[in-house]
Amino acid sequence: GKVIFNGHIVDREKAIIHIEDRGFQFGDGVYEVIRIYNGKPFTLKEHIDRLYASAQKIYMEIPYSKQEITDLIINLLEQENASTCNLYLQISRGVVPRNHVIPETVSPTLIGYLMPGTRPVDLMKTGGKAVITEDLRWHYCDIKSISLLGAVLAKKKATDAGCLEAILHRDGIITEGSSTNIWMVQNGKLFTHPANQFILNGITRQKVISLLDFNQLPYEETGFTVEQLQNADELFLTSTTMEIIPIVEVDGVKIGNGTPGDVTRKLQTLFEQEIEHECGH
Ligand code: PLP
């Protein structure tokens, strides 16, 4: 197959990363995962904008325009005859002799390729289980950094417990999941952590917020406690690849009546309509 590599589309075997790429050595880079439905990217502009915002936060200048990157993606989707899958897009600082200091001149390494991925339709219907664990990551969670060790270690706690996701808390306040944003429904109102340095402001999170605004459904971007979460009427997670997944059990205890709630299912329907509107069937 073909991949995006430094401004070109090349054969996958031709895209080779140098041992002194700072992405490889320092995790010095940023990325995006973009959902492709029926060959069409969903919320592409939002993802590209966030890639540039992440790059700026790490003092990296992307040597391509947003239009150039968009064109590369569209070109790749065409050449690969893409259907429903995920696009992984990463830009790392580039290749330079190992030294913590950010070099003044270095040219970033850009890669992009398609990964298989179907919609988690069963999970959407039945919901999944989660564990709660302390958020031991850093304070740069707003940057979509390729340094993901904290997330990897948190996810291990979930999979070790036979669960889908690890829900993280800082001093008793729920931040987000290891690779998802977390939402609570209490008395018909939705709650999710505010977009600050303690969470990644998910594109799916932002899409859900716009759906709530448009449909005049009440919500608050406010932190809520572990105890509130445990006593929530409904719980769900959002992410690009997972969309909206009900969480029906946390640490072995049922949430609400242990089945996906009405508000969650309503949002799933609204989100589905967004996908169809933007990407067709
Ligand atoms: N929070 C974290 C830590 C993530 O890694 C992700 C996605 O990978 C999300 C939230 C969800 O973001 P998005 O909806 O943009 O996929």
Boltz pocket constraint, residues with backbone or C-beta under 6 A from the ligand:
constraints:
  - pocket:
      binder: B
      contacts: [[A, 33], [A, 141], [A, 151], [A, 176], [A, 177], [A, 178], [A, 179], [A, 180], [A, 181], [A, 199], [A, 200], [A, 201], [A, 202], [A, 203], [A, 204], [A, 205], [A, 238], [A, 239], [A, 240], [A, 241]]
      max_distance: 6.0
